[in-house]
Amino acid sequence: MTAVATPDAARLVFAAVAGLILLLILIIKFKVHAMISILIGAVGIGLMAGMPLSDIIGSVNEGIGNTLKGIALLVGLGSMFGAILEESGGAQTLAVTMVRKFGDEKAAWALGITGLVVAMPVFFDAGLIILIPLAFSLAKRTKRSVLYYVIPLLAGLAVGHAYIPPTPGPVLVATMLGVDLGWVILIGIFCGIFAMIAAGPIWGSICGKKYMIAVPEHVAQQADIDESKLPKFSTIVGIIMIPLLLIIANSVAKVVPALAGIQPVLAFLGEPFMALLLATIAAMYLLGTRHGYNNAQLEKIMTKSLEPTGMILLVTACGGVLRYMLQNSGLGDVIGNAVANASLPLVLVAFIVAALVRISVGSATVAMTMAAGIISAMPGLSALSPLYLACVTAAIAGGSTVCSHFNDSGFWLVKSLVGMDEKTTLKTWTIMETLVGVVGFLVALVISFFA
């Protein structure tokens, strides 16, 4: 489908602003589900921009089809992979082993790194619930504020969830921007490490000294984790590295002449869905079958893991509709020209758009979806280098993380699990989330200057 030719830029801008405002009002004021709100906003943009009705329908179908075909398998396989890792105790294995190797004094670093790794295959909420007992047990043993250990864990989980595939957010943005997933992983890890350090061990140490939060009473009486029943550390690391290494190897092979001979094989194995499929099969056998799970139990675990993916896929698909509506109406050209005339780096624009949506709506997924839809509608993206587009992806991830407050479910989850009041949660968790977003963005911005 081609963009509708129209000289009326003012009408297009009005349509974009009015449609996005309508979307935000539906979510914030009337509590309409994000999927419905984004779809109404996108269709509203098309109508106000004067698009033919057939083109509006075509843009909806194009947006849903092209978006889902790039991420549906990845979200599904990633959910099953993460569920096996969660159910088998693999996430706990990582945390316990890392803490033992780092020691109590540097356990905050261990928890930050563990959270970052675990959040790649496991959803943020699940990873937090699985690992927070270890942070509590450390606080109980060292008689420190739980924030000394919980904040680094939260920072690691937030970084892994926002910046590094195969979590749905960065996969969605990469798909919509058309950027190689290998570059997204490399830039995401690089940005994420700096963000985790600043928001995790460093900020956690400050919070731990300033706010004395005791271990919740119901947790203080619990027994420590039985390490004898957990899978081996090397097994967990090996399985998690399968998709990352295969995807990165595929990206490297495309630019290294010496690997030309095996490039077709690496391209096959490094195709994201194939890499995740292999990792899931390995997890099924090494963490499932070999640990006493039969096929019926594994099937039940994997089927249950798919329950939350429906909402993720539908919200994401509607983000694709927003992208194609902006693009096919001609709004993408207007936005692109405005950005070019303003002489603002695209990385900065991406961060600002995602941050504004995040602050307004609260949902990181919606912020990523809307920001990716707006940025991907701009012309000329295909001419940018994969490295630069990966930096744009990281900037969107950063913007979608900042300023978690009362409209974010994560805010209330952390408040209730840790046992803080709203004011303390704002002073600790909210600042931590903002550090994760801003530091990651700044690193991406610096890298983009050399892309």
ABEGO torsion letter per residue (X at the ends): XBBBBBABAAAAAAAAAAAAAAAAAAAAAAGBBAAAAAAAAAAAAAAAAGBBAAAAAAAAAAAAAAAAAAAAAAAAAAAAAAAAAAAAGAAAAAAAAAAAAAEAAAAAAAAAAAAAAAAAABBAAAAAAAAAAAAAAAAAAAGBBAAAAAAAAAAAAAAAAAABOABAAAAAAAAAAGBBAAAAAAAAAAAAAAAAAAABAAAAAAAAAABBBBBBAAAAABBBBBAAABBBAAAAAAAAAAAAAAAAAAAAAAABAAAAAAAAAAAAAABAAAAAAAAAAAAAAAABAAAGBBAAAAAAAAAAAAAAAAAAAAAAAAAAAAAAAAAAAGAAAAAAAAAAAAGBBAAAAAAAAAAAAAAAAGBAAAAAAAAAAAAAABBGAAABBAAAAAAAAAAAAAAAABGBBAABAAAAAAAAAAGBBAAAAAAAAAAAAAAAAAAAAAAAAAAAAAX
